[in-house]
Amino acid sequence: MNIIQEIKGRYISGNIIEKLIFINIGVFVFALLLTVFSKLYNGEGSFIADWFALSDNFNSMLFKPWSIISYGFLHAGFLHILFNCIGLYFIGNLFLQYFSEKQLLSFYLLGTFFGGVLYLLSQNYFPLFQGRSSSLVGASAGVSAIFVGVATYIPNYELKIRFIGYVKLWYLAAIWVGLDVLGLIGTNAGGNFAHIGGALFGFLYVKRASNKEITVFDSIGSLFKKKEKPLQTVYKSTEKKAQRQPNLEQQEINEILDKISKSGYDTLTKSEKEFLFKQGKK
């Protein structure tokens, strides 16, 4: 089996995190090779960046509207894609313990979208950026949405960090967002605005409807409606009697998640972990 077939097999058998990492690496390598060949023929650069990076000019959206999403699969250099892929791998696997693969993909894409929106607004509103020209690339907005989303869902979950000990997840998320806020006037100000846009989406989505049975698109629409019963799913039925019956599985999930938020994941029994794992696969 050659290396191409092996990579193809790993991609097909991998979960959504591995697929996103493969896609990001594949796009990065393709764009890099294209840039090299372009410069060998005295070209100015790769058309990949020109057509798929997000420009700070609102008018460019009329000609390449896809760039509000496609920029999230481009990267400016090796370290840029390395750190994003590492963050996506570790944060994404934690996310999948509580949410589905479809929801992770939605967080990634919609976090990228809202990150791009905040980037465009910031570059065209604040006087600091007047007279400057920039473009946005990177998966960080999508990764931020995933990280802040799961941190909002299980804020007291503890991670063991070498030389430091156990640290609550919301502490790490606060540091993550805090560094982006401090960088709003730095050299990567546009990127930091995008990170914050993704983080805001992750926070608002989970705050509004953290139940796994509500889709991301339903949640976005519900953000503009009056909040009556937070973190609760309403099941519709033609029979009034069926509406009053409690969802025993959801009640057990809530009890387990409450236990995690207070004491951490490691305090769960084996049966509780198996039950939570099976629910996450639904």
Secondary structure, 3 states (H helix, E strand, C coil): CCHHHHHHHHHHHCCHHHHHHHHHHHHHHHHHHHHHHHHHCCCCCCHHHHHHCEECCCCHHHHCCCHHHHHHHCCCCHHHHHHHHHHHHHHHHHHCCCCCHHHHHHHHHHHHHHHHHHHHHHHHHCHHHCCCCCEECCCHHHHHHHHHHHHHHCCCCEEEECCCEEEEHHHHHHHHHHHHHHHHHCCCHHHHHHHHHHHHHHHHHHHHCCCCCCCHHHHHHHCCCCCCCCCCCCCCCCCHHHHCCCCHHHHHHHHHHHHHHHHCHHHCCHHHHHHHHHHHCC
